[in-house]
Amino acid sequence: MTYNDRIIVDPEILVGKPVIKGTRLAVEFIIELLANGWSHDDILKNYPGLTHEDVLACLGYASDVLHSEKVYPLESNPSDSWPTTCHA
């Protein structure tokens, strides 16, 4: 199974954030629930329209996004309080 069957990006749904197909639940929301200690079972009990495969698709999508992330060092200016890397 790939997440491509379950995760969609549509500018008409949540301003184009990736969501689980057929819902208005953003991938980032499901990942945040997991990060806050919710189990797969907790999510499925609270969102009965979701399946175990939907949750796995969110994790797969997040994994691919993180794998494709590139970080570029920037010239540092001592007076800047901003981080010295750029994420693309």
C-alpha atoms as an extended CHARMM CRD file, in Angstrom:
* protein
*
        88  EXT
         1         1  MET       CA              0.0000000000        0.0000000000        0.0000000000  PROA      1               0.0000000000
         2         2  THR       CA              1.1830000000        3.4920000000       -0.7880000000  PROA      2               0.0000000000
         3         3  TYR       CA             -0.1580000000        6.6990000000        0.6520000000  PROA      3               0.0000000000
         4         4  ASN       CA             -0.9400000000        7.9690000000       -2.8570000000  PROA      4               0.0000000000
         5         5  ASP       CA             -4.2120000000        6.0270000000       -2.7690000000  PROA      5               0.0000000000
         6         6  ARG       CA             -5.3110000000        7.6390000000        0.4930000000  PROA      6               0.0000000000
         7         7  ILE       CA             -3.7460000000       11.1060000000        0.7580000000  PROA      7               0.0000000000
         8         8  ILE       CA             -4.9100000000       13.8810000000       -1.5490000000  PROA      8               0.0000000000
         9         9  VAL       CA             -4.0400000000       17.5340000000       -2.0660000000  PROA      9               0.0000000000
        10        10  ASP       CA             -6.9310000000       19.6620000000       -3.2870000000  PROA      10              0.0000000000
        11        11  PRO       CA             -6.8580000000       23.4840000000       -3.1510000000  PROA      11              0.0000000000
        12        12  GLU       CA            -10.5910000000       23.3870000000       -2.3100000000  PROA      12              0.0000000000
        13        13  ILE       CA            -10.0260000000       21.3200000000        0.8530000000  PROA      13              0.0000000000
        14        14  LEU       CA             -8.1880000000       22.9500000000        3.7880000000  PROA      14              0.0000000000
        15        15  VAL       CA             -6.4530000000       25.3570000000        1.4130000000  PROA      15              0.0000000000
        16        16  GLY       CA             -4.5580000000       22.5260000000       -0.2770000000  PROA      16              0.0000000000
        17        17  LYS       CA             -3.1180000000       20.8340000000        2.8020000000  PROA      17              0.0000000000
        18        18  PRO       CA             -2.6880000000       17.0820000000        2.3460000000  PROA      18              0.0000000000
        19        19  VAL       CA             -5.7420000000       15.3020000000        3.7630000000  PROA      19              0.0000000000
        20        20  ILE       CA             -7.0460000000       11.7710000000        4.0600000000  PROA      20              0.0000000000
        21        21  LYS       CA             -9.2130000000       11.1190000000        1.0070000000  PROA      21              0.0000000000
        22        22  GLY       CA            -12.9260000000       11.5790000000        1.7030000000  PROA      22              0.0000000000
        23        23  THR       CA            -12.2960000000       13.6050000000        4.8770000000  PROA      23              0.0000000000
        24        24  ARG       CA            -11.2400000000       17.0290000000        5.9920000000  PROA      24              0.0000000000
        25        25  LEU       CA             -8.6290000000       15.5390000000        8.3260000000  PROA      25              0.0000000000
        26        26  ALA       CA             -5.1720000000       16.8760000000        7.5250000000  PROA      26              0.0000000000
        27        27  VAL       CA             -2.1550000000       14.5940000000        7.5910000000  PROA      27              0.0000000000
        28        28  GLU       CA             -0.4730000000       17.0530000000        9.9700000000  PROA      28              0.0000000000
        29        29  PHE       CA             -3.4060000000       16.6810000000       12.3960000000  PROA      29              0.0000000000
        30        30  ILE       CA             -3.0650000000       12.8840000000       12.5280000000  PROA      30              0.0000000000
        31        31  ILE       CA              0.7180000000       13.1540000000       12.9450000000  PROA      31              0.0000000000
        32        32  GLU       CA              0.1890000000       15.6750000000       15.7480000000  PROA      32              0.0000000000
        33        33  LEU       CA             -2.2120000000       13.3020000000       17.5260000000  PROA      33              0.0000000000
        34        34  LEU       CA              0.4010000000       10.5390000000       17.3420000000  PROA      34              0.0000000000
        35        35  ALA       CA              3.1110000000       12.9240000000       18.5600000000  PROA      35              0.0000000000
        36        36  ASN       CA              0.8870000000       13.8210000000       21.5170000000  PROA      36              0.0000000000
        37        37  GLY       CA              0.6680000000       10.1920000000       22.5780000000  PROA      37              0.0000000000
        38        38  TRP       CA             -2.5190000000        9.0440000000       20.8940000000  PROA      38              0.0000000000
        39        39  SER       CA             -2.3960000000        5.4260000000       19.7870000000  PROA      39              0.0000000000
        40        40  HSD       CA             -3.7280000000        4.1550000000       16.4720000000  PROA      40              0.0000000000
        41        41  ASP       CA             -6.6620000000        2.7150000000       18.4140000000  PROA      41              0.0000000000
        42        42  ASP       CA             -7.3580000000        6.0940000000       20.0690000000  PROA      42              0.0000000000
        43        43  ILE       CA             -7.5050000000        7.7530000000       16.6600000000  PROA      43              0.0000000000
        44        44  LEU       CA             -9.7150000000        5.0580000000       15.1560000000  PROA      44              0.0000000000
        45        45  LYS       CA            -12.1330000000        5.1990000000       18.1310000000  PROA      45              0.0000000000
        46        46  ASN       CA            -12.4390000000        8.9900000000       17.9220000000  PROA      46              0.0000000000
        47        47  TYR       CA            -12.6010000000        9.1130000000       14.1070000000  PROA      47              0.0000000000
        48        48  PRO       CA            -14.5900000000        5.9910000000       13.1660000000  PROA      48              0.0000000000
        49        49  GLY       CA            -14.4860000000        6.8280000000        9.4520000000  PROA      49              0.0000000000
        50        50  LEU       CA            -10.7200000000        6.2560000000        9.4120000000  PROA      50              0.0000000000
        51        51  THR       CA             -8.9280000000        2.9710000000        8.9550000000  PROA      51              0.0000000000
        52        52  HSD       CA             -5.6050000000        1.6590000000       10.1810000000  PROA      52              0.0000000000
        53        53  GLU       CA             -4.3630000000        2.0600000000        6.5960000000  PROA      53              0.0000000000
        54        54  ASP       CA             -5.3130000000        5.7660000000        6.6490000000  PROA      54              0.0000000000
        55        55  VAL       CA             -3.1120000000        6.3280000000        9.6960000000  PROA      55              0.0000000000
        56        56  LEU       CA             -0.2590000000        4.3960000000        8.0640000000  PROA      56              0.0000000000
        57        57  ALA       CA             -0.7120000000        6.5070000000        4.9130000000  PROA      57              0.0000000000
        58        58  CYS       CA             -0.2720000000        9.6740000000        7.0090000000  PROA      58              0.0000000000
        59        59  LEU       CA              2.9550000000        8.2760000000        8.4340000000  PROA      59              0.0000000000
        60        60  GLY       CA              4.1530000000        7.3020000000        4.9520000000  PROA      60              0.0000000000
        61        61  TYR       CA              3.3960000000       10.7650000000        3.5910000000  PROA      61              0.0000000000
        62        62  ALA       CA              5.2170000000       12.4340000000        6.4960000000  PROA      62              0.0000000000
        63        63  SER       CA              8.1850000000       10.1190000000        6.0180000000  PROA      63              0.0000000000
        64        64  ASP       CA              8.4600000000       10.9580000000        2.3180000000  PROA      64              0.0000000000
        65        65  VAL       CA              8.2240000000       14.6960000000        3.0000000000  PROA      65              0.0000000000
        66        66  LEU       CA             10.9890000000       14.4800000000        5.5960000000  PROA      66              0.0000000000
        67        67  HSD       CA             13.1700000000       12.3570000000        3.3260000000  PROA      67              0.0000000000
        68        68  SER       CA             12.8730000000       14.9200000000        0.5460000000  PROA      68              0.0000000000
        69        69  GLU       CA             13.6490000000       17.8830000000        2.8280000000  PROA      69              0.0000000000
        70        70  LYS       CA             16.9410000000       19.6120000000        2.1370000000  PROA      70              0.0000000000
        71        71  VAL       CA             18.7140000000       21.9560000000        4.5300000000  PROA      71              0.0000000000
        72        72  TYR       CA             21.1180000000       24.5670000000        3.1980000000  PROA      72              0.0000000000
        73        73  PRO       CA             23.5370000000       26.4890000000        5.4300000000  PROA      73              0.0000000000
        74        74  LEU       CA             23.3330000000       30.2470000000        5.1350000000  PROA      74              0.0000000000
        75        75  GLU       CA             25.9570000000       32.8750000000        5.7750000000  PROA      75              0.0000000000
        76        76  SER       CA             25.7220000000       33.8740000000        9.4120000000  PROA      76              0.0000000000
        77        77  ASN       CA             25.3470000000       37.4880000000       10.4460000000  PROA      77              0.0000000000
        78        78  PRO       CA             26.0820000000       37.8650000000       14.1980000000  PROA      78              0.0000000000
        79        79  SER       CA             23.3890000000       40.5360000000       14.5520000000  PROA      79              0.0000000000
        80        80  ASP       CA             20.6900000000       38.2280000000       13.1640000000  PROA      80              0.0000000000
        81        81  SER       CA             18.5350000000       36.3550000000       15.6150000000  PROA      81              0.0000000000
        82        82  TRP       CA             17.1560000000       34.0440000000       12.9060000000  PROA      82              0.0000000000
        83        83  PRO       CA             18.3880000000       30.4560000000       12.4330000000  PROA      83              0.0000000000
        84        84  THR       CA             21.2650000000       30.0090000000       10.0190000000  PROA      84              0.0000000000
        85        85  THR       CA             19.6770000000       27.2590000000        7.9170000000  PROA      85              0.0000000000
        86        86  CYS       CA             17.0770000000       27.2970000000        5.2150000000  PROA      86              0.0000000000
        87        87  HSD       CA             14.6310000000       24.4280000000        4.7070000000  PROA      87              0.0000000000
        88        88  ALA       CA             13.4640000000       23.7810000000        1.1840000000  PROA      88              0.0000000000
